[in-house]
Amino acid sequence: MKKPTSIPKLYCNIFGHDYEVTKRVTYHVKEYTCRHCKKELTTNSNGQLIELTPKFREINDILERIHTSRTERLKKKTIASSIY
């Protein structure tokens, strides 16, 4: 017996997903969520959308930490070089 589908999932099956960016990990890597069925996706190393699994969520968290620390370090370096 088939499980009954909810209205948001039915909407997505008919009209397709309506993804919005929910998190910007880096300039190129983002996390997306469907407005209707709440399906989560992220971009992989090739730039394709893939399902956001716990493994990819952890990878994105680490990648975001590295990206944030690098951009902060570059800002400090730019400010320090402009003073001298």
C-alpha positions as CSV (number, residue, x, y, z in Angstrom):
1,M,0.0,0.0,0.0
2,K,1.3,3.4,-0.9
3,K,1.8,6.1,1.7
4,P,-0.3,9.2,1.2
5,T,1.7,12.1,0.0
6,S,1.4,15.5,1.7
7,I,0.2,18.5,-0.2
8,P,3.7,20.2,-0.4
9,K,5.2,17.0,-1.8
10,L,2.4,16.7,-4.3
11,Y,2.9,20.3,-5.4
12,C,6.6,19.6,-5.9
13,N,5.8,16.5,-7.9
14,I,3.5,18.4,-10.2
15,F,5.3,21.8,-10.6
16,G,8.8,21.1,-9.4
17,H,10.8,22.3,-6.5
18,D,11.1,26.0,-5.6
19,Y,14.6,26.2,-4.1
20,E,15.9,29.2,-2.1
21,V,19.4,29.7,-0.8
22,T,19.4,29.2,3.0
23,K,23.1,29.3,3.7
24,R,26.1,30.7,1.9
25,V,29.0,28.4,2.8
26,T,31.6,30.0,0.5
27,Y,31.4,32.1,-2.7
28,H,30.6,29.0,-4.7
29,V,29.1,26.5,-2.2
30,K,25.6,27.2,-1.0
31,E,22.8,25.2,0.8
32,Y,19.3,25.3,-0.7
33,T,15.9,24.4,0.7
34,C,12.6,23.8,-1.2
35,R,10.0,26.3,0.0
36,H,7.2,23.7,-0.2
37,C,8.5,20.3,0.8
38,K,11.7,21.4,2.8
39,K,14.0,19.2,0.8
40,E,17.6,20.3,1.4
41,L,20.4,20.4,-1.3
42,T,23.9,21.6,-1.5
43,T,26.5,22.1,-4.3
44,N,29.2,19.4,-4.7
45,S,32.7,19.9,-5.9
46,N,31.5,19.9,-9.5
47,G,28.9,22.5,-8.9
48,Q,26.0,20.1,-9.2
49,L,23.1,20.0,-6.7
50,I,23.1,17.0,-4.4
51,E,21.0,16.0,-1.4
52,L,22.3,17.5,1.9
53,T,23.3,14.4,4.0
54,P,24.8,14.6,7.5
55,K,28.2,14.0,5.8
56,F,27.9,16.9,3.4
57,R,26.5,19.1,6.3
58,E,29.6,18.5,8.3
59,I,31.8,19.1,5.2
60,N,30.0,22.4,4.7
61,D,30.4,23.5,8.3
62,I,34.2,22.8,8.2
63,L,34.5,24.5,4.8
64,E,32.6,27.6,6.1
65,R,34.9,27.8,9.1
66,I,38.0,27.7,6.9
67,H,36.5,30.2,4.5
68,T,35.6,32.7,7.3
69,S,39.0,32.5,9.0
70,R,40.8,33.1,5.7
71,T,38.6,36.1,4.7
72,E,39.1,37.6,8.2
73,R,42.8,37.0,8.0
74,L,43.0,38.7,4.6
75,K,41.0,41.7,5.9
76,K,43.4,42.1,8.8
77,K,46.3,41.8,6.4
78,T,44.9,44.4,4.0
79,I,44.2,46.8,6.9
80,A,47.7,46.4,8.3
81,S,49.3,47.0,4.9
82,S,47.3,50.1,4.2
83,I,48.4,51.7,7.6
84,Y,52.1,51.4,6.7
